[in-house]
Amino acid sequence: MTDFAGLLKGGESGDAAIVPGNVEASAIIREITPVDGKSEMPKNLPSLKPTEIELIRKWIAAGAERDVVETGPRYTQEKPPVYTRGPSITTMQF
């Protein structure tokens, strides 16, 4: 899910996450749509809002055009980001 080309080809399940122009064939829709209040994705986080799901559905139906320009480095498990300093702690609670 970190690479646009990866969304278009089959993953572990063999189903493409996104099939441009075909919402029902896009596996991502099944993963993000809650069933009995729970969805498979995003993992360990609350389900997406209905408006967010509808936006993704419309994008796929319109052809799922890649309209984002790469602006920075890509990180992978093999090439993680390098931090130059530790995180700043803005508050503490005891």
PDB file as gemmi writes it, atoms N, CA and C in Angstrom:
CRYST1    1.000    1.000    1.000  90.00  90.00  90.00 P 1                      
ATOM      1  N   MET A   1       0.804  -1.202   0.000  1.00  0.00           N  
ATOM      2  CA  MET A   1       0.000   0.000   0.000  1.00  0.00           C  
ATOM      3  C   MET A   1       0.847   1.266   0.000  1.00  0.00           C  
ATOM      4  N   THR A   2       2.153   1.124  -0.114  1.00  0.00           N  
ATOM      5  CA  THR A   2       2.998   2.314  -0.138  1.00  0.00           C  
ATOM      6  C   THR A   2       3.390   2.700  -1.554  1.00  0.00           C  
ATOM      7  N   ASP A   3       3.026   1.905  -2.537  1.00  0.00           N  
ATOM      8  CA  ASP A   3       3.412   2.154  -3.918  1.00  0.00           C  
ATOM      9  C   ASP A   3       2.175   2.065  -4.807  1.00  0.00           C  
ATOM     10  N   PHE A   4       1.954   3.074  -5.650  1.00  0.00           N  
ATOM     11  CA  PHE A   4       0.766   3.093  -6.499  1.00  0.00           C  
ATOM     12  C   PHE A   4       0.710   1.874  -7.407  1.00  0.00           C  
ATOM     13  N   ALA A   5       1.837   1.498  -8.015  1.00  0.00           N  
ATOM     14  CA  ALA A   5       1.865   0.331  -8.895  1.00  0.00           C  
ATOM     15  C   ALA A   5       1.484  -0.934  -8.127  1.00  0.00           C  
ATOM     16  N   GLY A   6       1.874  -0.990  -6.854  1.00  0.00           N  
ATOM     17  CA  GLY A   6       1.524  -2.142  -6.026  1.00  0.00           C  
ATOM     18  C   GLY A   6       0.033  -2.251  -5.772  1.00  0.00           C  
ATOM     19  N   LEU A   7      -0.657  -1.120  -5.761  1.00  0.00           N  
ATOM     20  CA  LEU A   7      -2.107  -1.137  -5.576  1.00  0.00           C  
ATOM     21  C   LEU A   7      -2.820  -1.753  -6.765  1.00  0.00           C  
ATOM     22  N   LEU A   8      -2.219  -1.629  -7.946  1.00  0.00           N  
ATOM     23  CA  LEU A   8      -2.850  -2.107  -9.170  1.00  0.00           C  
ATOM     24  C   LEU A   8      -2.617  -3.582  -9.439  1.00  0.00           C  
ATOM     25  N   LYS A   9      -1.579  -4.161  -8.821  1.00  0.00           N  
ATOM     26  CA  LYS A   9      -1.334  -5.578  -9.049  1.00  0.00           C  
ATOM     27  C   LYS A   9      -1.793  -6.382  -7.840  1.00  0.00           C  
ATOM     28  N   GLY A  10      -1.929  -7.653  -8.000  1.00  0.00           N  
ATOM     29  CA  GLY A  10      -2.416  -8.503  -6.927  1.00  0.00           C  
ATOM     30  C   GLY A  10      -1.434  -8.620  -5.786  1.00  0.00           C  
ATOM     31  N   GLY A  11      -1.956  -8.638  -4.572  1.00  0.00           N  
ATOM     32  CA  GLY A  11      -1.126  -8.808  -3.393  1.00  0.00           C  
ATOM     33  C   GLY A  11      -1.137 -10.248  -2.940  1.00  0.00           C  
ATOM     34  N   GLU A  12      -1.075 -10.460  -1.625  1.00  0.00           N  
ATOM     35  CA  GLU A  12      -1.063 -11.808  -1.067  1.00  0.00           C  
ATOM     36  C   GLU A  12      -2.311 -12.599  -1.457  1.00  0.00           C  
ATOM     37  N   SER A  13      -3.448 -11.907  -1.521  1.00  0.00           N  
ATOM     38  CA  SER A  13      -4.698 -12.589  -1.851  1.00  0.00           C  
ATOM     39  C   SER A  13      -4.810 -12.878  -3.337  1.00  0.00           C  
ATOM     40  N   GLY A  14      -3.994 -12.191  -4.152  1.00  0.00           N  
ATOM     41  CA  GLY A  14      -4.091 -12.339  -5.596  1.00  0.00           C  
ATOM     42  C   GLY A  14      -5.037 -11.336  -6.230  1.00  0.00           C  
ATOM     43  N   ASP A  15      -5.813 -10.632  -5.408  1.00  0.00           N  
ATOM     44  CA  ASP A  15      -6.748  -9.623  -5.905  1.00  0.00           C  
ATOM     45  C   ASP A  15      -6.058  -8.265  -5.924  1.00  0.00           C  
ATOM     46  N   ALA A  16      -6.282  -7.509  -6.996  1.00  0.00           N  
ATOM     47  CA  ALA A  16      -5.734  -6.151  -7.064  1.00  0.00           C  
ATOM     48  C   ALA A  16      -6.447  -5.286  -6.037  1.00  0.00           C  
ATOM     49  N   ALA A  17      -5.690  -4.473  -5.323  1.00  0.00           N  
ATOM     50  CA  ALA A  17      -6.301  -3.581  -4.338  1.00  0.00           C  
ATOM     51  C   ALA A  17      -7.220  -2.592  -5.034  1.00  0.00           C  
ATOM     52  N   ILE A  18      -6.791  -2.101  -6.194  1.00  0.00           N  
ATOM     53  CA  ILE A  18      -7.583  -1.128  -6.945  1.00  0.00           C  
ATOM     54  C   ILE A  18      -7.694  -1.592  -8.389  1.00  0.00           C  
ATOM     55  N   VAL A  19      -8.921  -1.630  -8.897  1.00  0.00           N  
ATOM     56  CA  VAL A  19      -9.177  -1.890 -10.305  1.00  0.00           C  
ATOM     57  C   VAL A  19      -9.813  -0.615 -10.851  1.00  0.00           C  
ATOM     58  N   PRO A  20      -9.022   0.234 -11.536  1.00  0.00           N  
ATOM     59  CA  PRO A  20      -9.547   1.516 -12.005  1.00  0.00           C  
ATOM     60  C   PRO A  20     -10.857   1.357 -12.777  1.00  0.00           C  
ATOM     61  N   GLY A  21     -11.857   2.134 -12.365  1.00  0.00           N  
ATOM     62  CA  GLY A  21     -13.158   2.101 -13.017  1.00  0.00           C  
ATOM     63  C   GLY A  21     -14.091   1.020 -12.516  1.00  0.00           C  
ATOM     64  N   ASN A  22     -13.618   0.125 -11.646  1.00  0.00           N  
ATOM     65  CA  ASN A  22     -14.442  -0.981 -11.166  1.00  0.00           C  
ATOM     66  C   ASN A  22     -14.357  -1.060  -9.639  1.00  0.00           C  
ATOM     67  N   VAL A  23     -15.266  -0.374  -8.991  1.00  0.00           N  
ATOM     68  CA  VAL A  23     -15.259  -0.297  -7.528  1.00  0.00           C  
ATOM     69  C   VAL A  23     -15.447  -1.671  -6.896  1.00  0.00           C  
ATOM     70  N   GLU A  24     -16.390  -2.442  -7.400  1.00  0.00           N  
ATOM     71  CA  GLU A  24     -16.707  -3.734  -6.785  1.00  0.00           C  
ATOM     72  C   GLU A  24     -15.581  -4.751  -6.923  1.00  0.00           C  
ATOM     73  N   ALA A  25     -14.749  -4.635  -7.938  1.00  0.00           N  
ATOM     74  CA  ALA A  25     -13.632  -5.561  -8.117  1.00  0.00           C  
ATOM     75  C   ALA A  25     -12.394  -5.122  -7.335  1.00  0.00           C  
ATOM     76  N   SER A  26     -12.437  -3.957  -6.733  1.00  0.00           N  
ATOM     77  CA  SER A  26     -11.304  -3.422  -5.985  1.00  0.00           C  
ATOM     78  C   SER A  26     -11.317  -3.959  -4.559  1.00  0.00           C  
ATOM     79  N   ALA A  27     -10.303  -4.754  -4.224  1.00  0.00           N  
ATOM     80  CA  ALA A  27     -10.236  -5.401  -2.910  1.00  0.00           C  
ATOM     81  C   ALA A  27     -10.180  -4.392  -1.769  1.00  0.00           C  
ATOM     82  N   ILE A  28      -9.629  -3.231  -2.011  1.00  0.00           N  
ATOM     83  CA  ILE A  28      -9.499  -2.244  -0.941  1.00  0.00           C  
ATOM     84  C   ILE A  28     -10.871  -1.838  -0.392  1.00  0.00           C  
ATOM     85  N   ILE A  29     -11.877  -1.811  -1.229  1.00  0.00           N  
ATOM     86  CA  ILE A  29     -13.220  -1.440  -0.786  1.00  0.00           C  
ATOM     87  C   ILE A  29     -13.745  -2.460   0.215  1.00  0.00           C  
ATOM     88  N   ARG A  30     -13.519  -3.741  -0.053  1.00  0.00           N  
ATOM     89  CA  ARG A  30     -13.947  -4.785   0.898  1.00  0.00           C  
ATOM     90  C   ARG A  30     -13.195  -4.651   2.218  1.00  0.00           C  
ATOM     91  N   GLU A  31     -11.938  -4.254   2.152  1.00  0.00           N  
ATOM     92  CA  GLU A  31     -11.109  -4.153   3.356  1.00  0.00           C  
ATOM     93  C   GLU A  31     -11.474  -2.952   4.228  1.00  0.00           C  
ATOM     94  N   ILE A  32     -11.888  -1.838   3.613  1.00  0.00           N  
ATOM     95  CA  ILE A  32     -12.154  -0.623   4.384  1.00  0.00           C  
ATOM     96  C   ILE A  32     -13.614  -0.448   4.767  1.00  0.00           C  
ATOM     97  N   THR A  33     -14.502  -1.253   4.180  1.00  0.00           N  
ATOM     98  CA  THR A  33     -15.933  -1.128   4.481  1.00  0.00           C  
ATOM     99  C   THR A  33     -16.261  -1.916   5.751  1.00  0.00           C  
ATOM    100  N   PRO A  34     -16.769  -1.245   6.777  1.00  0.00           N  
ATOM    101  CA  PRO A  34     -17.073  -1.940   8.029  1.00  0.00           C  
ATOM    102  C   PRO A  34     -18.224  -2.947   7.877  1.00  0.00           C  
ATOM    103  N   VAL A  35     -18.077  -4.074   8.539  1.00  0.00           N  
ATOM    104  CA  VAL A  35     -19.130  -5.084   8.648  1.00  0.00           C  
ATOM    105  C   VAL A  35     -19.359  -5.269  10.143  1.00  0.00           C  
ATOM    106  N   ASP A  36     -20.558  -5.043  10.575  1.00  0.00           N  
ATOM    107  CA  ASP A  36     -20.888  -5.086  12.001  1.00  0.00           C  
ATOM    108  C   ASP A  36     -20.009  -4.123  12.805  1.00  0.00           C  
ATOM    109  N   GLY A  37     -19.717  -2.965  12.200  1.00  0.00           N  
ATOM    110  CA  GLY A  37     -18.970  -1.922  12.893  1.00  0.00           C  
ATOM    111  C   GLY A  37     -17.463  -2.051  12.866  1.00  0.00           C  
ATOM    112  N   LYS A  38     -16.919  -3.119  12.243  1.00  0.00           N  
ATOM    113  CA  LYS A  38     -15.466  -3.317  12.197  1.00  0.00           C  
ATOM    114  C   LYS A  38     -15.027  -3.518  10.755  1.00  0.00           C  
ATOM    115  N   SER A  39     -13.857  -2.969  10.435  1.00  0.00           N  
ATOM    116  CA  SER A  39     -13.285  -3.166   9.104  1.00  0.00           C  
ATOM    117  C   SER A  39     -11.907  -3.807   9.237  1.00  0.00           C  
ATOM    118  N   GLU A  40     -11.465  -4.440   8.167  1.00  0.00           N  
ATOM    119  CA  GLU A  40     -10.144  -5.078   8.166  1.00  0.00           C  
ATOM    120  C   GLU A  40      -9.030  -4.025   8.156  1.00  0.00           C  
ATOM    121  N   MET A  41      -9.285  -2.924   7.451  1.00  0.00           N  
ATOM    122  CA  MET A  41      -8.293  -1.853   7.348  1.00  0.00           C  
ATOM    123  C   MET A  41      -8.944  -0.540   7.743  1.00  0.00           C  
ATOM    124  N   PRO A  42      -8.211   0.360   8.293  1.00  0.00           N  
ATOM    125  CA  PRO A  42      -6.810   0.240   8.715  1.00  0.00           C  
ATOM    126  C   PRO A  42      -6.691  -0.650   9.950  1.00  0.00           C  
ATOM    127  N   LYS A  43      -5.664  -1.456   9.967  1.00  0.00           N  
ATOM    128  CA  LYS A  43      -5.477  -2.400  11.071  1.00  0.00           C  
ATOM    129  C   LYS A  43      -5.232  -1.658  12.379  1.00  0.00           C  
ATOM    130  N   ASN A  44      -5.870  -2.149  13.418  1.00  0.00           N  
ATOM    131  CA  ASN A  44      -5.705  -1.636  14.783  1.00  0.00           C  
ATOM    132  C   ASN A  44      -6.051  -0.153  14.930  1.00  0.00           C  
ATOM    133  N   LEU A  45      -6.862   0.358  14.019  1.00  0.00           N  
ATOM    134  CA  LEU A  45      -7.312   1.741  14.081  1.00  0.00           C  
ATOM    135  C   LEU A  45      -8.810   1.781  13.825  1.00  0.00           C  
ATOM    136  N   PRO A  46      -9.465   2.877  14.186  1.00  0.00           N  
ATOM    137  CA  PRO A  46     -10.896   2.979  13.898  1.00  0.00           C  
ATOM    138  C   PRO A  46     -11.167   2.926  12.386  1.00  0.00           C  
ATOM    139  N   SER A  47     -12.340   2.462  12.027  1.00  0.00           N  
ATOM    140  CA  SER A  47     -12.729   2.403  10.614  1.00  0.00           C  
ATOM    141  C   SER A  47     -12.778   3.805  10.022  1.00  0.00           C  
ATOM    142  N   LEU A  48     -12.607   3.864   8.716  1.00  0.00           N  
ATOM    143  CA  LEU A  48     -12.736   5.137   8.024  1.00  0.00           C  
ATOM    144  C   LEU A  48     -14.170   5.636   8.138  1.00  0.00           C  
ATOM    145  N   LYS A  49     -14.338   6.935   8.037  1.00  0.00           N  
ATOM    146  CA  LYS A  49     -15.676   7.531   8.060  1.00  0.00           C  
ATOM    147  C   LYS A  49     -16.373   7.225   6.740  1.00  0.00           C  
ATOM    148  N   PRO A  50     -17.706   7.138   6.739  1.00  0.00           N  
ATOM    149  CA  PRO A  50     -18.434   6.880   5.494  1.00  0.00           C  
ATOM    150  C   PRO A  50     -18.077   7.866   4.381  1.00  0.00           C  
ATOM    151  N   THR A  51     -17.843   9.129   4.723  1.00  0.00           N  
ATOM    152  CA  THR A  51     -17.481  10.118   3.693  1.00  0.00           C  
ATOM    153  C   THR A  51     -16.113   9.813   3.085  1.00  0.00           C  
ATOM    154  N   GLU A  52     -15.187   9.284   3.897  1.00  0.00           N  
ATOM    155  CA  GLU A  52     -13.870   8.922   3.391  1.00  0.00           C  
ATOM    156  C   GLU A  52     -13.958   7.710   2.464  1.00  0.00           C  
ATOM    157  N   ILE A  53     -14.765   6.738   2.846  1.00  0.00           N  
ATOM    158  CA  ILE A  53     -14.960   5.549   2.009  1.00  0.00           C  
ATOM    159  C   ILE A  53     -15.603   5.942   0.688  1.00  0.00           C  
ATOM    160  N   GLU A  54     -16.586   6.826   0.735  1.00  0.00           N  
ATOM    161  CA  GLU A  54     -17.259   7.277  -0.480  1.00  0.00           C  
ATOM    162  C   GLU A  54     -16.289   8.023  -1.397  1.00  0.00           C  
ATOM    163  N   LEU A  55     -15.391   8.797  -0.838  1.00  0.00           N  
ATOM    164  CA  LEU A  55     -14.396   9.510  -1.635  1.00  0.00           C  
ATOM    165  C   LEU A  55     -13.492   8.520  -2.374  1.00  0.00           C  
ATOM    166  N   ILE A  56     -13.082   7.455  -1.697  1.00  0.00           N  
ATOM    167  CA  ILE A  56     -12.246   6.423  -2.322  1.00  0.00           C  
ATOM    168  C   ILE A  56     -13.032   5.710  -3.408  1.00  0.00           C  
ATOM    169  N   ARG A  57     -14.297   5.403  -3.147  1.00  0.00           N  
ATOM    170  CA  ARG A  57     -15.150   4.759  -4.150  1.00  0.00           C  
ATOM    171  C   ARG A  57     -15.264   5.623  -5.402  1.00  0.00           C  
ATOM    172  N   LYS A  58     -15.482   6.919  -5.218  1.00  0.00           N  
ATOM    173  CA  LYS A  58     -15.611   7.832  -6.365  1.00  0.00           C  
ATOM    174  C   LYS A  58     -14.305   7.915  -7.146  1.00  0.00           C  
ATOM    175  N   TRP A  59     -13.175   7.949  -6.432  1.00  0.00           N  
ATOM    176  CA  TRP A  59     -11.871   8.010  -7.088  1.00  0.00           C  
ATOM    177  C   TRP A  59     -11.640   6.772  -7.951  1.00  0.00           C  
ATOM    178  N   ILE A  60     -11.965   5.599  -7.409  1.00  0.00           N  
ATOM    179  CA  ILE A  60     -11.794   4.358  -8.168  1.00  0.00           C  
ATOM    180  C   ILE A  60     -12.735   4.352  -9.370  1.00  0.00           C  
ATOM    181  N   ALA A  61     -13.999   4.717  -9.168  1.00  0.00           N  
ATOM    182  CA  ALA A  61     -14.987   4.741 -10.251  1.00  0.00           C  
ATOM    183  C   ALA A  61     -14.565   5.693 -11.371  1.00  0.00           C  
ATOM    184  N   ALA A  62     -13.878   6.776 -11.008  1.00  0.00           N  
ATOM    185  CA  ALA A  62     -13.439   7.759 -12.002  1.00  0.00           C  
ATOM    186  C   ALA A  62     -12.152   7.339 -12.717  1.00  0.00           C  
ATOM    187  N   GLY A  63     -11.633   6.172 -12.396  1.00  0.00           N  
ATOM    188  CA  GLY A  63     -10.444   5.668 -13.085  1.00  0.00           C  
ATOM    189  C   GLY A  63      -9.195   5.594 -12.233  1.00  0.00           C  
ATOM    190  N   ALA A  64      -9.285   5.972 -10.975  1.00  0.00           N  
ATOM    191  CA  ALA A  64      -8.168   5.888 -10.025  1.00  0.00           C  
ATOM    192  C   ALA A  64      -6.884   6.473 -10.608  1.00  0.00           C  
ATOM    193  N   GLU A  65      -7.001   7.673 -11.119  1.00  0.00           N  
ATOM    194  CA  GLU A  65      -5.844   8.330 -11.723  1.00  0.00           C  
ATOM    195  C   GLU A  65      -4.798   8.648 -10.670  1.00  0.00           C  
ATOM    196  N   ARG A  66      -3.568   8.360 -11.004  1.00  0.00           N  
ATOM    197  CA  ARG A  66      -2.466   8.693 -10.090  1.00  0.00           C  
ATOM    198  C   ARG A  66      -2.184  10.180 -10.269  1.00  0.00           C  
ATOM    199  N   ASP A  67      -2.658  10.960  -9.345  1.00  0.00           N  
ATOM    200  CA  ASP A  67      -2.554  12.403  -9.470  1.00  0.00           C  
ATOM    201  C   ASP A  67      -1.665  13.032  -8.407  1.00  0.00           C  
ATOM    202  N   VAL A  68      -0.815  12.226  -7.804  1.00  0.00           N  
ATOM    203  CA  VAL A  68       0.111  12.718  -6.784  1.00  0.00           C  
ATOM    204  C   VAL A  68       1.521  12.675  -7.355  1.00  0.00           C  
ATOM    205  N   VAL A  69       2.227  13.752  -7.198  1.00  0.00           N  
ATOM    206  CA  VAL A  69       3.603  13.832  -7.670  1.00  0.00           C  
ATOM    207  C   VAL A  69       4.524  13.435  -6.528  1.00  0.00           C  
ATOM    208  N   GLU A  70       5.492  12.593  -6.832  1.00  0.00           N  
ATOM    209  CA  GLU A  70       6.461  12.191  -5.815  1.00  0.00           C  
ATOM    210  C   GLU A  70       7.264  13.416  -5.407  1.00  0.00           C  
ATOM    211  N   THR A  71       7.331  13.686  -4.112  1.00  0.00           N  
ATOM    212  CA  THR A  71       8.024  14.880  -3.651  1.00  0.00           C  
ATOM    213  C   THR A  71       9.201  14.595  -2.739  1.00  0.00           C  
ATOM    214  N   GLY A  72       9.398  13.366  -2.359  1.00  0.00           N  
ATOM    215  CA  GLY A  72      10.480  13.099  -1.425  1.00  0.00           C  
ATOM    216  C   GLY A  72      10.956  11.672  -1.512  1.00  0.00           C  
ATOM    217  N   PRO A  73      11.855  11.314  -0.629  1.00  0.00           N  
ATOM    218  CA  PRO A  73      12.405   9.959  -0.658  1.00  0.00           C  
ATOM    219  C   PRO A  73      11.366   8.926  -0.254  1.00  0.00           C  
ATOM    220  N   ARG A  74      11.571   7.747  -0.730  1.00  0.00           N  
ATOM    221  CA  ARG A  74      10.687   6.640  -0.363  1.00  0.00           C  
ATOM    222  C   ARG A  74      11.396   5.788   0.679  1.00  0.00           C  
ATOM    223  N   TYR A  75      10.644   5.346   1.645  1.00  0.00           N  
ATOM    224  CA  TYR A  75      11.204   4.511   2.692  1.00  0.00           C  
ATOM    225  C   TYR A  75      10.611   3.121   2.596  1.00  0.00           C  
ATOM    226  N   THR A  76      11.440   2.138   2.815  1.00  0.00           N  
ATOM    227  CA  THR A  76      11.010   0.752   2.831  1.00  0.00           C  
ATOM    228  C   THR A  76      11.540   0.115   4.104  1.00  0.00           C  
ATOM    229  N   GLN A  77      11.158  -1.117   4.322  1.00  0.00           N  
ATOM    230  CA  GLN A  77      11.657  -1.824   5.492  1.00  0.00           C  
ATOM    231  C   GLN A  77      13.172  -1.990   5.387  1.00  0.00           C  
ATOM    232  N   GLU A  78      13.666  -2.174   4.166  1.00  0.00           N  
ATOM    233  CA  GLU A  78      15.097  -2.325   3.966  1.00  0.00           C  
ATOM    234  C   GLU A  78      15.817  -0.975   4.007  1.00  0.00           C  
ATOM    235  N   LYS A  79      15.099   0.104   3.723  1.00  0.00           N  
ATOM    236  CA  LYS A  79      15.683   1.449   3.701  1.00  0.00           C  
ATOM    237  C   LYS A  79      14.817   2.383   4.539  1.00  0.00           C  
ATOM    238  N   PRO A  80      14.907   2.263   5.867  1.00  0.00           N  
ATOM    239  CA  PRO A  80      14.070   3.092   6.744  1.00  0.00           C  
ATOM    240  C   PRO A  80      14.580   4.528   6.809  1.00  0.00           C  
ATOM    241  N   PRO A  81      13.748   5.434   7.302  1.00  0.00           N  
ATOM    242  CA  PRO A  81      14.213   6.815   7.437  1.00  0.00           C  
ATOM    243  C   PRO A  81      15.316   6.904   8.487  1.00  0.00           C  
ATOM    244  N   VAL A  82      16.182   7.885   8.347  1.00  0.00           N  
ATOM    245  CA  VAL A  82      17.259   8.132   9.299  1.00  0.00           C  
ATOM    246  C   VAL A  82      16.931   9.432  10.019  1.00  0.00           C  
ATOM    247  N   TYR A  83      16.831   9.371  11.315  1.00  0.00           N  
ATOM    248  CA  TYR A  83      16.510  10.548  12.107  1.00  0.00           C  
ATOM    249  C   TYR A  83      17.799  11.160  12.638  1.00  0.00           C  
ATOM    250  N   THR A  84      17.893  12.476  12.557  1.00  0.00           N  
ATOM    251  CA  THR A  84      19.113  13.151  12.995  1.00  0.00           C  
ATOM    252  C   THR A  84      19.083  13.513  14.466  1.00  0.00           C  
ATOM    253  N   ARG A  85      17.908  13.531  15.074  1.00  0.00           N  
ATOM    254  CA  ARG A  85      17.800  13.810  16.508  1.00  0.00           C  
ATOM    255  C   ARG A  85      16.558  13.134  17.064  1.00  0.00           C  
ATOM    256  N   GLY A  86      16.529  13.015  18.364  1.00  0.00           N  
ATOM    257  CA  GLY A  86      15.413  12.352  19.030  1.00  0.00           C  
ATOM    258  C   GLY A  86      14.118  13.166  18.931  1.00  0.00           C  
ATOM    259  N   PRO A  87      13.001  12.537  19.271  1.00  0.00           N  
ATOM    260  CA  PRO A  87      11.734  13.264  19.218  1.00  0.00           C  
ATOM    261  C   PRO A  87      11.659  14.310  20.325  1.00  0.00           C  
ATOM    262  N   SER A  88      10.940  15.369  20.082  1.00  0.00           N  
ATOM    263  CA  SER A  88      10.762  16.367  21.138  1.00  0.00           C  
ATOM    264  C   SER A  88       9.538  15.989  21.954  1.00  0.00           C  
ATOM    265  N   ILE A  89       9.654  16.123  23.241  1.00  0.00           N  
ATOM    266  CA  ILE A  89       8.556  15.803  24.150  1.00  0.00           C  
ATOM    267  C   ILE A  89       7.893  17.125  24.535  1.00  0.00           C  
ATOM    268  N   THR A  90       6.639  17.301  24.132  1.00  0.00           N  
ATOM    269  CA  THR A  90       5.982  18.569  24.376  1.00  0.00           C  
ATOM    270  C   THR A  90       5.248  18.603  25.718  1.00  0.00           C  
ATOM    271  N   THR A  91       4.842  17.444  26.216  1.00  0.00           N  
ATOM    272  CA  THR A  91       4.176  17.382  27.522  1.00  0.00           C  
ATOM    273  C   THR A  91       4.542  16.086  28.220  1.00  0.00           C  
ATOM    274  N   MET A  92       4.413  16.099  29.529  1.00  0.00           N  
ATOM    275  CA  MET A  92       4.613  14.893  30.331  1.00  0.00           C  
ATOM    276  C   MET A  92       3.483  14.781  31.318  1.00  0.00           C  
ATOM    277  N   GLN A  93       3.102  13.563  31.597  1.00  0.00           N  
ATOM    278  CA  GLN A  93       2.061  13.343  32.578  1.00  0.00           C  
ATOM    279  C   GLN A  93       2.565  12.297  33.582  1.00  0.00           C  
ATOM    280  N   PHE A  94       2.431  12.606  34.837  1.00  0.00           N  
ATOM    281  CA  PHE A  94       2.875  11.666  35.869  1.00  0.00           C  
ATOM    282  C   PHE A  94       1.691  11.020  36.528  1.00  0.00           C  
TER     283      PHE A  94                                                      
END                                                                             
